[in-house]
Structure formats: structure tokens, C-alpha cells
Amino acid sequence: MKTALIACRTLEKEISYILDHEPVNIDMVLYVPSGLHNTTARLQEAVREQMRRLEGTGVERLLLCFGLCGNMVDGLTTGDYETVMPKTDDCITLLLGSAERRRYLDETKRGYFLTEGWLQGKANLHSEYQKAVEMYGQEMADDIYREIFQGYRYLTLIDTGQPDYPAFVQEGKKIAEDFGLEPLPVKGETGWLKEYLLQDIEQLKTQDKVVIYPPHSRMSFKDFITPAENTHETAQDCM
């Protein structure tokens, strides 16, 4: 089955590592820029632009590798192929391996999650803070970010097994200090992402970890929410 992948660039390092080390059968890999989740229309248009590149290529399955951040899925229409997407609120849950582990960390180590891929994006936490300083001045910017981080104790630095993780931790410590948070390194778990890229789709469907659409379907946010999650609030914005 000819397969294409469209993913958020935030996940590029983890995806590239799996593609290089596992027998993955993916014929085309396309990325959209990170940092678009704050504007649904921009994010959807970036995804549509990549989907248009699949027209006439004979692709039979599209793997979308995103979370629900930015409400990207709502109203998106699939093409001449089966479309699959992880049933996850955001990339953080995907990189922690399960919704259960995400909830455990939210409940026991209340932190703002950070990954290396997100830090390297143009619209990352530190760059947005610097923009706020330039626009509003230091005092107001500090007030804004104190409000953002109210209720958080940690800046949780997810280790996804990349060789430059130590350098990421050092940068994360500086950011944590700027925002009055404690740096907390935690081990990531990319098994879910690996299973997804290896296209163990039936197994993931049995585990309720993916949503599958036939060709020419209209995607909906509601397809990704189970009744127990309707009142669950995502811990933070996606990367």
C-alpha cells in the first residue's frame, strides 16, 4: 500500500529517527511548520497544501501525525485515500506514550511540557516571551507569563532519546529560571509513535489509539473524544 505521512515539524527528529532505524513502509514524508496551532485557519491551510501534493500520486493511505491542538481536524476533508490520525490531544501525549502517563504527570508533577522539537521552532516559548517584552515592556510581559504559568511548578523536559538531549536540558534550565519554574527532566516513550509509523493500524484501532477515515470523508473533532474525555481539559497548548 502506497503511504504518505504529513506531520508537524515539531516531531521531525523523533520521526526521522524511527524512519532510519525501523522497517517503515512510507513512500512520502511531508511536514508543516510548527507554531501554527494558535490559528486554526493557517494550520488547516498548511495541511491542505500538503494534501494537495498527494493528488495523482497513487497514495492509498495518508498518515496524519498531529494532535488536536489548533482544532486542525474539524471540517478537514480527506482525499482519494484512507486517512489515519492518532487519537491524542496533542504531541506531548504522543511522546509520553499514553494518555494515562500524561494524566499521571499532570496530577503528580504539575508542569508545562517542553520538547526539543518545539524549542527549535520559530514560535517557541522563549521567543514568544521576548516578543512580549518588545511589545509590552518587561514588567507587563512578566505579568502575562506569570499568569500563563500560574498553577505550574515544573518545566517538564521530555527526553525522546535524541543525542543532543543534554544540551536541550541546559537550555531548558535557563528557560525555567526565567519563568520561575523548576526544571524536571522526564523520560519520553515513543512506542506509540513507532507503532503508528510501522502502521500497526488494526492493533492501534483495537486499543482506541487511532481514528480511521475512508476516502472523501469529513473529519470532525468529535471523532477523537470519548465520553469520559468530554470534560477533560488539555493541560497546555500544543507545540
Beta strands, then each sheet from edge to edge (+ up, - down):
strand 1: 3-8
strand 2: 28-32
strand 3: 61-65
strand 4: 82-86
strand 5: 111-114
strand 6: 154-159
strand 7: 182-187
strand 8: 210-213
sheet 1: 2+ 1+ 3+ 4+ 8-
sheet 2: 5+ 6+ 7+
end
